[in-house]
Amino acid sequence: MSIKDYGESLIKIQKLQREAHDALIAHDWALACDLADEIVLAARSIKLYCLNEMEKA
């Protein structure tokens, strides 16, 4: 998976973080767990972007 711009993933992480926070407050553990997985995936796309940029340097 490769992304052209990390900004979209950062925005997605912020949105998911807010949703996860709300789920945790509501004790919706299953939703919070699913959202945590989505945060990890979005963060991984940023990592892959960085690794790709490092290869270019």
C-alpha positions as CSV (number, residue, x, y, z in Angstrom):
1,M,0.0,0.0,0.0
2,S,1.4,3.3,-1.0
3,I,0.0,6.8,-0.6
4,K,0.9,10.0,-2.5
5,D,0.3,12.3,0.4
6,Y,0.4,11.6,4.1
7,G,-2.0,14.4,4.9
8,E,-5.1,12.4,4.1
9,S,-4.0,9.7,6.5
10,L,-3.3,12.2,9.3
11,I,-6.8,13.6,8.9
12,K,-8.3,10.1,9.0
13,I,-6.3,9.3,12.2
14,Q,-7.6,12.5,13.9
15,K,-11.2,11.5,12.9
16,L,-10.8,7.9,14.1
17,Q,-9.2,9.1,17.3
18,R,-12.3,11.2,18.1
19,E,-14.6,8.3,17.3
20,A,-12.5,5.9,19.4
21,H,-12.6,8.4,22.3
22,D,-16.4,8.6,22.1
23,A,-16.6,4.8,21.9
24,L,-14.4,4.4,25.0
25,I,-16.5,6.9,27.0
26,A,-19.6,4.9,26.0
27,H,-17.9,1.6,27.0
28,D,-18.4,0.3,23.4
29,W,-15.3,-1.8,23.6
30,A,-15.9,-3.6,20.3
31,L,-16.2,-0.4,18.4
32,A,-13.2,1.1,20.1
33,C,-11.2,-2.0,19.2
34,D,-12.2,-1.8,15.6
35,L,-11.4,1.9,15.5
36,A,-7.9,1.2,17.0
37,D,-7.3,-1.3,14.2
38,E,-8.2,1.4,11.6
39,I,-5.9,3.9,13.3
40,V,-3.1,1.3,13.0
41,L,-3.8,0.8,9.3
42,A,-3.8,4.6,8.7
43,A,-0.5,5.0,10.6
44,R,1.0,2.1,8.6
45,S,0.2,4.0,5.4
46,I,2.2,7.0,6.7
47,K,5.1,4.7,7.6
48,L,5.1,3.2,4.1
49,Y,5.0,6.7,2.7
50,C,8.1,7.7,4.8
51,L,9.9,4.5,3.9
52,N,9.3,5.2,0.2
53,E,10.6,8.8,0.6
54,M,13.7,7.5,2.3
55,E,14.4,5.2,-0.6
56,K,14.3,8.2,-3.0
57,A,16.9,10.1,-0.9
